[in-house]
Amino acid sequence: MPRPTVAQLTYGSCTVVFTTLAMLLLSQTSSGPAVAVIAVAAVALGVLVAMTVPAPRRTPVIVARSAAEEPAGPAVPSVASVAAAAPEAVREPSAR
């Protein structure tokens, strides 16, 4: 499993903190079990947000060519020819 990026950690952590504060302020709860449920829900939402942040893609390396190396005609993929093996002579069983 790849390591999380800085962006994923940041978004996930901010989501946990702000979601917890918002739910605690909106629910106006003070009981222990309710605070625990809010905290678990905030952590679950933070993990979900962190996992949905797109990971950076690796860009392909483009090799620069000089004008002398570029082909003169249109770019056509070359087809490699494969020499077929000569079939072996079939021996017929001798009559006895």
ChimeraX attribute file (.defattr): number of C-alpha atoms within 10 A of each C-alpha:
attribute: neighborCount
match mode: 1-to-1
recipient: residues
	/A:1	3
	/A:2	5
	/A:3	6
	/A:4	12
	/A:5	13
	/A:6	10
	/A:7	14
	/A:8	19
	/A:9	17
	/A:10	12
	/A:11	17
	/A:12	23
	/A:13	19
	/A:14	14
	/A:15	21
	/A:16	20
	/A:17	14
	/A:18	13
	/A:19	19
	/A:20	20
	/A:21	14
	/A:22	13
	/A:23	16
	/A:24	16
	/A:25	10
	/A:26	9
	/A:27	11
	/A:28	11
	/A:29	13
	/A:30	9
	/A:31	8
	/A:32	9
	/A:33	10
	/A:34	14
	/A:35	17
	/A:36	11
	/A:37	11
	/A:38	20
	/A:39	19
	/A:40	14
	/A:41	16
	/A:42	23
	/A:43	19
	/A:44	15
	/A:45	18
	/A:46	23
	/A:47	18
	/A:48	13
	/A:49	18
	/A:50	22
	/A:51	15
	/A:52	11
	/A:53	15
	/A:54	10
	/A:55	12
	/A:56	8
	/A:57	6
	/A:58	6
	/A:59	6
	/A:60	6
	/A:61	6
	/A:62	6
	/A:63	6
	/A:64	7
	/A:65	8
	/A:66	7
	/A:67	8
	/A:68	7
	/A:69	8
	/A:70	9
	/A:71	9
	/A:72	8
	/A:73	6
	/A:74	6
	/A:75	8
	/A:76	7
	/A:77	6
	/A:78	6
	/A:79	6
	/A:80	6
	/A:81	6
	/A:82	6
	/A:83	6
	/A:84	6
	/A:85	6
	/A:86	6
	/A:87	6
	/A:88	6
	/A:89	6
	/A:90	6
	/A:91	6
	/A:92	6
	/A:93	6
	/A:94	5
	/A:95	4
	/A:96	3
